[in-house]
């Protein structure tokens, strides 16, 4: 997976948005990451990921609004 891999959450169907992001994460190999782009802070997603996956990823804000939030999500090795 390329380091420039960006998942624009605003283009996803709201009914399956979190499930799609989870599936995207699950496809990562340890040490790989993707950039989640959204039009609001996806902090609830962070808590959902922690709750379901545990401490197996890092969450790094690259941009925090006001128009876009970009988060680098990395699967820990």
N, C-alpha and C positions, 0 to 999 in steps of 0.2 A: 504494500500500500504506500502510495506517495505521501510525503510529508505535507504536501499542499492540499490534501484531501479535505474539502469543505462540505459540510452537510448544512444546507440552508433549511432550517426548521420551518420557516414561514411558507415554504412551498409544499409542506406535508399536510395531508388530510388531518384535521384536528382529532378525528375519531381514532386514528392509529398513530398519532405523532410520537407518543412516548414508546410505544411498542416498536416503531420503526427505528428510533434512536437506540433502543436497547439492542435490537438486532444488528445495527451498524457497529455498536460497541463489541458485541459478541464475535464479529468477524475479524476483529483486530488480533494480531499476534502479540504476545508479550513484548513490550517496548515500543509498539506502534501507537500512533495517535491519529485523531482527526480533529478538525476545527468545527465546532457547532456554532452556527450563526443564527441569531434570533433577533426579533424586534422588541424584546423585553428580557429582563433578567430571568434566566431559567432556573433559579434557585430551587423551586419545588422538584425539578428533575434531579438535581444534585441529591436531595434527601431521599428521593425514590431509589436512585442508583445505590446509595449507601445502604439503604434498608434491604434491598434485594440482592446486591452483589457483595456488600461488605467493603472493606478497605483494600480494594484491588485496583484502584485507579487514582490518577491525580487530576485535579480540576484547576486549571490556570486561566484566569481572566486575561485576555489579550486586549479587549476593548470593552468598555462598560458604559455604553450609551453616549448620548441620549437617543441616537437613531438605531444603532446596532450594538448588540452584545456578541462578542466572539470569545469562545471558551475552548481552550486546548484540553482535550480529554485524552489521557494516555493510559493504556493498560499497563499496570506494573509488571515487572519481570518476576 
